[in-house]
Amino acid sequence: MKINTFVNELKGKSVEELNEELVAAKKELFNLRFQNATNQLENTSRIKEVRKNIARIQTVITEASKAE
């Protein structure tokens, strides 16, 4: 259910907002990987979650661009 609300929120945003969200998610993924490499990351499952969120954002961007 949580995922559906996240996707619905993404679908309500413009392409510019989605691109900003994508950049922020990629920065977060970089930081998580960096923390993992230095053994500072406690919750390693967060990396997988962020990767999936990036894929969801990219999917919504693709859908929006094809709809235009």
C-alpha positions in Angstrom: 0.0 0.0 0.0 2.9 2.4 0.8 4.3 1.8 -2.7 1.0 2.7 -4.4 0.8 6.0 -2.6 4.4 6.8 -3.5 3.7 6.1 -7.2 0.4 8.0 -7.1 2.3 11.0 -5.7 4.9 10.7 -8.5 2.2 10.6 -11.2 0.8 13.9 -9.8 4.1 15.7 -10.3 5.4 17.5 -13.4 8.4 16.1 -15.4 10.6 18.9 -14.0 9.7 17.9 -10.4 10.3 14.2 -11.2 13.7 15.0 -12.6 14.5 16.9 -9.3 13.3 13.9 -7.3 15.4 11.6 -9.5 18.6 13.7 -8.8 17.9 13.7 -5.1 17.4 9.9 -5.1 20.6 9.3 -7.0 22.5 11.5 -4.5 21.0 9.5 -1.7 22.1 6.3 -3.3 25.6 7.6 -3.7 25.7 8.6 0.0 24.4 5.2 1.0 27.0 3.4 -1.1 29.7 5.5 0.4 28.5 4.8 3.9 28.4 1.1 3.1 31.9 1.1 1.8 33.2 2.8 5.0 31.2 0.4 7.2 29.0 3.2 8.6 25.7 2.0 7.1 23.5 0.2 9.6 20.4 -0.5 7.4 21.8 -2.0 4.2 18.3 -2.7 2.9 17.8 1.0 2.3 20.1 0.8 -0.8 17.7 -1.7 -2.4 14.7 0.5 -1.5 16.3 3.6 -3.0 17.3 1.7 -6.2 13.7 0.6 -6.7 12.5 4.2 -6.1 14.8 5.4 -8.8 13.4 2.8 -11.2 9.8 3.9 -10.2 10.6 7.6 -10.9 12.2 6.8 -14.2 9.2 4.7 -15.2 6.8 7.5 -14.4 9.0 10.0 -16.4 8.9 7.6 -19.4 5.1 7.2 -19.1 4.7 11.0 -18.9 6.9 11.6 -22.0 5.1 9.0 -24.1 1.7 10.5 -23.1 2.7 13.9 -24.5 
